[in-house]
Amino acid sequence: MLGRLRRPRIDTDRMILRLPQHADYRDWVALREGSADFLQPWEPAWARDHLSRKSFTNRVYWAQRSQSQGTALALFLTRRGDAALLGAITLDNVRRGPAQSATLGYWIGRSHARQGYMREAIAALSHHAFRRMDLSRLEAACLEENAASRGLLEASGFKYEGVAQSYLQIAGRWRNHVLYAMLRSDRRGRVEGV
């Protein structure tokens, strides 16, 4: 179960997925700041203190607390060899009982995009979610025009399920998102014609 893991770590061929640590602050700021114009069109508006040490400290504590309570698993993607921070991936809103589901979110720094890192991370975290956490369903959403994210989700085995009207505020506006899901029992891959 998620709540019983002390320090979750997921190893892939090229990366280690692990909880954020206070020592990651400078690398996180450099990656987020250097990728701001790449990330901001797809994310909720950043708070004025988004890149502050206090904000980052709150993120670290949230990740630790959520993991120990079994409500989320927020992991940093670090490259093997040089331990470079590449991005982050999160299973949030973990629902137990009859739902056994969670919501997937992710981001990657501009200089690491389109190199297969996020697809590798999604595959590893999906496997972990289904096998170790005993989840049955993973959900994800992205802006309709985010072709890169849609392609990533489809290539990772997520299926298109529809459109959620005014799903999230992005850049200060309520925006429609396309919804995707992956089921433990149905991992056939890309959906054609979507």
Secondary structure, 3 states (H helix, E strand, C coil): CHHHCCCCEEECCCEEEECCCHHHHHHHHHHHHHCHHHHHHHCCCCCCCCCCHHHHHHHHHHHHHHHHHCCCEEEEEEECCCCCEEEEEEEEEEECCCCCEEEEEEEECHHHCCCCHHHHHHHHHHHHHHHCCCCCEEEEEEECCCHHHHHHHHHCCCEEEEEEEEEEEECCEEEEEEEEEEECCECCCCCCCC
